[in-house]
């Protein structure tokens, strides 16, 4: 993973999380836990990728 995508992953994860919160707040009926988990998986994946890229970037700076 290249460290130049850190801010892209971070921004995309934040947008995805904001959209999940918006969808859950404006849902006309109660939402099941499985649906919430399926909505959160892309956001969590993007945050995880940002975390991994950050550590690669930090390790490269130390060397």
C-alpha positions as CSV (number, residue, x, y, z in Angstrom):
1,X,0.0,0.0,0.0
2,X,1.3,3.4,-0.9
3,X,1.1,6.2,1.7
4,X,-0.2,8.7,-0.9
5,X,-3.8,7.3,-0.6
6,X,-4.1,7.9,3.2
7,X,-6.2,11.1,2.9
8,X,-8.3,9.6,0.2
9,X,-9.1,6.5,2.3
10,X,-9.8,8.7,5.3
11,X,-12.1,11.1,3.4
12,X,-13.9,8.2,1.7
13,X,-14.4,6.5,5.1
14,X,-15.8,9.6,6.6
15,X,-18.2,10.2,3.7
16,X,-19.4,6.6,3.9
17,X,-19.9,6.8,7.6
18,X,-21.9,10.1,7.2
19,X,-24.1,8.4,4.6
20,X,-24.8,5.5,6.8
21,X,-25.8,7.7,9.7
22,X,-28.0,9.7,7.3
23,X,-29.7,6.6,5.9
24,X,-30.3,5.2,9.4
25,X,-31.7,8.6,10.7
26,X,-34.1,9.0,7.7
27,X,-35.3,5.3,7.5
28,X,-39.1,5.2,7.5
29,X,-39.2,1.8,9.4
30,X,-37.0,0.2,12.0
31,X,-33.7,-1.1,10.6
32,X,-32.4,-4.6,11.4
33,X,-28.9,-5.2,12.8
34,X,-27.9,-7.1,9.7
35,X,-28.7,-4.1,7.5
36,X,-26.7,-1.8,9.8
37,X,-23.7,-4.1,9.7
38,X,-23.9,-4.3,5.9
39,X,-24.0,-0.5,5.7
40,X,-21.0,-0.2,8.0
41,X,-18.7,-2.7,6.4
42,X,-17.5,-0.4,3.6
43,X,-16.9,2.5,6.0
44,X,-14.9,0.2,8.4
45,X,-12.9,-1.2,5.5
46,X,-11.9,2.2,4.3
47,X,-10.9,3.3,7.8
48,X,-8.9,0.1,8.2
49,X,-7.1,0.8,4.9
50,X,-6.3,4.3,6.0
51,X,-4.9,2.9,9.3
52,X,-2.7,0.4,7.5
53,X,-1.4,3.1,5.0
54,X,-0.7,5.4,7.9
55,X,1.6,2.9,9.6
56,X,3.4,2.2,6.3
57,X,3.9,6.0,5.9
58,X,5.1,6.3,9.5
59,X,7.6,3.4,9.1
60,X,9.0,4.9,5.9
61,X,9.7,8.2,7.7
62,X,11.6,6.4,10.5
63,X,14.0,4.8,8.0
